[in-house]
Amino acid sequence: MFLTAGIATTSATSIRPPSFDQLVDGSGRIVRATVHSVRPYEDSFEGKRIVRTEIVLNVLETIRGETGPSEVTIRHLGGRIEGLAMEVGAMPKFEVGKEMVLFLHGEGRFICPTVGWGHGQYGVDRSGVDGVARIRRSDGRMLSSLKQVAEPMHEEEIRIQSVGSVATGMSLLNFTLSVRDRVENGKNQR
């Protein structure tokens, strides 16, 4: 990370993609939620100015973890405020109003709240003419099989892949059923 004219930037972040089982097993909480608000704020770490972003989620469904409040707040390193910007490569992006399935770490403080960084965030796409909600990876590509969870993220492919047919992606229902099955199987293996 370096600081230039009030802008802190990290170099490219390399994340080892988790398998589907690792993603589910490593998550303390898994939710389907919409983003209510995104608020970057200034903080400090070891005496240096940094930016963190607070995201408030409206939980629509708890897939794993305590069924608790319908509103959950998560935070990540990075963001932009007046006079200071801090970008962290591979950090998931959050946009107000977007619906997503999130694989969140358990209690504790993390640089990134999602397990596997972008691998722990899946957008819900309801744009298909067939009315079926489908799952998109955080790089914008449709998720067509659980094996794709372990593939690296390629943000440069977003524009090419997002033009394709929505009907080829995995449905939200099948995805959440697969997650629930893994949660149950993980309990039985302990």
N, C-alpha and C positions, 0 to 999 in steps of 0.2 A: 504494500500500500504506500502511496506517496501523496504529498500535498503540493498542489500548484495553484497559486492565485485563489486560494480558498476552496479548491476542489480536490477532494480525496478520491482516489480511484484504486481499485485493486486490480491486479493482473488477472488473466483468465483463470477461473477456478475449475479444477478438474475433479469431477465427482465420479466415483465408481458406482455405476448403476446397480441398485439392489434387484434381486429376483423378486417376483411377486410375493413369495412366501416370506422373504426377508423384510420386505416393505410392510406387510401386514404384521408380522411377528414383532417388528421393531417399533411399532406405533403404540403409544399409550392411549391415544384417543383417535378415532376415525369418525369424521362427520361429513354430512352433506349440508352445505350452508351457502348463503348468499353474502356477499361483501356489503356491509352497511356503510362503513367509512374507512378511509385510509388517511392517516395523519402523520407526516414526518415531523420529527422534533430533534432539537439539539441535546446532546448528552456529552459525557466525557468518559474517557478511559485512560487510566494512567496519566492523567493531567493533559490529555490531548482532546481537542474538540472532535466529536464524531456525530454522525446522524443515525438515528434509529427511526423506524416507521412502526406505528401502531395501527393494527387492522382490527376493526370490530366486525365480527361475523354474526349473522342471524342463523342459528342452527335450525335446520329443517328436519334433520334426522340424525340420531346418534347410532352409528354402526358398531362402534366399540368404545368402551369407557363408560364412565358415570353419566347417567341421564341427568343433566343438571340444568343450569339456566339456559334459556333460549338464546342468550347473547354471550359470546365468548370473545375475549380480547387476546390477540397474539401479537408478538413483536419480532422484527428482524433488523439486522444491521444494514444500514444504508438508506438512502433517500436524498431528497433535495429540499433545502429550505433557503431562504434568502441569504446569500453570501457563502453558502456552504453546500456542497454536493458530495455524496459518497456513493459510489456504485460498486456493487459486489457481483462479480460474474456468477452465473448459475443460480442467482437468487430468484425464487418465484415472483411473479408480478401479480399484483392484486388490483382489480378495477371495481369500483362501486357498481353494485347491481349484478355482478357476475355470479352465477351459481357454479359450485364446484364441490368435488369430493376431496377432502384433505386428510392426509395421514400425518398426524401431529405427534411430536415427542411427548413423553410424559412430563411430570413435574421437573422443574429445573430451568436454568437459563441457557439458552442456545443462541448461536449466531443466527441460525435459520430455524424457524419453528416446525418446518416440515421434514419428515424423514427422507433422506436422500435428496434434499434440496428440491429442485424442480420435479424430481421423480415422485415426490409426495403430494403433487397437486394435479388434479384432473378436472378439466372444465366440462360442464354439462352443456351439450349443444342441442337446442330444441328447434333448430331451423329446418329440419327435414320435412318434406311434404307429407310423409307418412305419419307424422305426429309422434314418432318414437324419439324419446330423449336418448342421445348417444354420448359417448365419452371421448374427449380429446385430451391428449397428453399436453403438458405445459408448453411444449414447443409448437403446438398448433396441429399436429398430425392426429388423425383419427386413431383410436386404439381399436385394433381389429382382433387382437388375441392377448392373453395374459403374458405371453412370452415377450411381447413388445415392452413390457414394464422394464425389463433388463437392458434394453437398447439405449445407447447414448442419446442425449438430446442434441438436436441439430436445428438451432433457431433459423439458420439460413434457408431451411426447407419449408418454413411456415407458409410463405406465399404460394409455393408450388402445390403443396399438399392440401391446403385449405380450399382450393378450388374444386377438388375432387368430389365425388358423390358422398353425401352424408350417409346414405343407406348402407355403406360398407363398414361402418364402425360398430363397435360393441354397444349394445343398449345399456342404459343406466341400470335397468333392472337386473340384467345378467351380470354386470360388473359388481353391483352391491351384493347380489346373491353369492357370487364367487368370494367376495371379501368375507361375508358372514360365514360361509363354509370353512374358510381358512381360519377364522377366529375360533370357531368351534373345534376344528381339528387340532389347532395349536394348544387348546386347553386340554384335550384328551391325551396329548403327547407328553405333558408335563407330569 
